[in-house]
Every structure is written in C-alpha cells, then in structure tokens.
Amino acid sequence: MNISSSSHIYDRHPSIKGARMLKSMSYGRMARIAAKWDDRKPGSNFVFDIEACRIAKRSGIRIYFVGADVRELDNILNGRPHDGTVVGGTTRPRKT
C-alpha cells in the first residue's frame, strides 16, 4: 500500500490541464509513469519506485494507492471497494 496526500495516480502530473485520475492500471503502465516522473533529484516527488514495480509484477503483488483517509485503508483491509488506484487488479480487493 502506498499512502500519500493524493489518493490516485494520474496519467500525467495532476496540475496539468486534462490530467485523468486512474482507478486501476497494469504493472507496465505503472512502470512507464514511474519512469517518466522519477528523476531521482533531491526534493523531487515521484509516483513509485521502478524496482518496486518490477518486483510487484514478478510476484503478482497488487499495489493500492490511497490518500490519508484511514477509512479507505480499512475498506481495503476488509475487502470493500475503496477510493484510490489499484495496480495489477481492480478497486475491489479479493477476500483471502
């Protein structure tokens, strides 16, 4: 899980006009977005670590992006739909 000030990943920087919020995406798309935004300069923000994307894909680990609202974390942990982006699945987690 990735908890941050933004509950979703966008197809481009959210401040750019026309940026679209994404509810779900493939590992490949996540890696492309991460590579585009990851300049590794001090103080910069990037979506997610590229190596972590590769590990998640290889291992089939679903990644959940949510904002700071703990109710959304509770929704994920209890198998309910949540407001955020899911990489490698849908916004409704599987019950285990």
VENQUIGI-V477235 format. One record per residue. N is the residue number from 1. RES is the residue in one letter. SS is DSSP state (@ for helix, = for strand, . for the rest). OMEGA is omega as a letter, one per 30 degrees, with the letter a starting at -180 (999 if undefined). Layout:
# VENQUIGI-V477235
N:RES:SS:OMEGA
N:RES:SS:OMEGA
This chain:
# VENQUIGI-V477235
1:M:.:l
2:N:=:a
3:I:=:a
4:S:.:a
5:S:.:l
6:S:.:a
7:S:.:a
8:H:.:l
9:I:=:l
10:Y:=:a
11:D:.:l
12:R:.:a
13:H:.:a
14:P:.:a
15:S:.:l
16:I:.:a
17:K:.:l
18:G:.:l
19:A:.:a
20:R:.:l
21:M:=:a
22:L:=:l
23:K:.:l
24:S:=:l
25:M:=:l
26:S:.:l
27:Y:@:a
28:G:@:l
29:R:@:l
30:M:@:a
31:A:@:l
32:R:@:l
33:I:@:l
34:A:@:a
35:A:@:a
36:K:@:a
37:W:@:a
38:D:.:l
39:D:.:l
40:R:.:l
41:K:.:l
42:P:.:l
43:G:.:a
44:S:.:l
45:N:.:l
46:F:.:a
47:V:.:a
48:F:.:a
49:D:.:a
50:I:@:l
51:E:@:l
52:A:@:l
53:C:@:a
54:R:@:l
55:I:@:l
56:A:@:l
57:K:@:a
58:R:@:a
59:S:@:a
60:G:.:a
61:I:.:l
62:R:.:a
63:I:=:l
64:Y:=:l
65:F:=:l
66:V:=:l
67:G:.:a
68:A:.:a
69:D:.:a
70:V:@:l
71:R:@:l
72:E:@:l
73:L:@:l
74:D:@:l
75:N:@:l
76:I:@:a
77:L:@:a
78:N:.:l
79:G:.:l
80:R:.:l
81:P:.:l
82:H:.:l
83:D:.:a
84:G:=:l
85:T:=:l
86:V:=:l
87:V:=:l
88:G:.:l
89:G:.:l
90:T:.:a
91:T:.:l
92:R:.:a
93:P:.:l
94:R:.:l
95:K:.:l
96:T:.:999
